[in-house]
């Protein structure tokens, strides 16, 4: 994998990865505006196992927004996420609040380079792969990187938060 410059099509996520000196490969793909399952669209368009493509869901826990990162092949276990953070209850954040907090649009939210960084929790299954794919900060752009680098750049907690 190599690095990319942020150039005119760059995003804050790409800039943050470059600034951190993290090796990554941009993986652009054609995004269809009629699709609502962005992660599965990315997996299909990129020809990769959906278990390697991670989605970022913004979650509210005691008025704190948290970025939960799970494979697109499954779903987020809100109770497991809350427990991982020593809390009792978590709910999906309002889309408008998530967009304001992150600076990204729904379907392009990345845990990397958010306008106001949020705590990040990544599902343990990410460690099962040599590389994973995560939103590069816009619809139609994923980045491929090592899970350890994703954890490092986001200072993430790793926990079992995915449900099948």
Protein Blocks (a to p, Z undefined) as FASTA:
>chain_A
ZZddfkjmbcfklmmmmmnopacddddddddfkbcblmlmmmmmnopafklpccddddde
ehiacdddddfkbccdfklmmmmnopabdcdddfklmmmmnopaehiacfehpabacddd
ddfklmmpfbdcddehiahiacdddfklmmmmnopacddfbdZZ
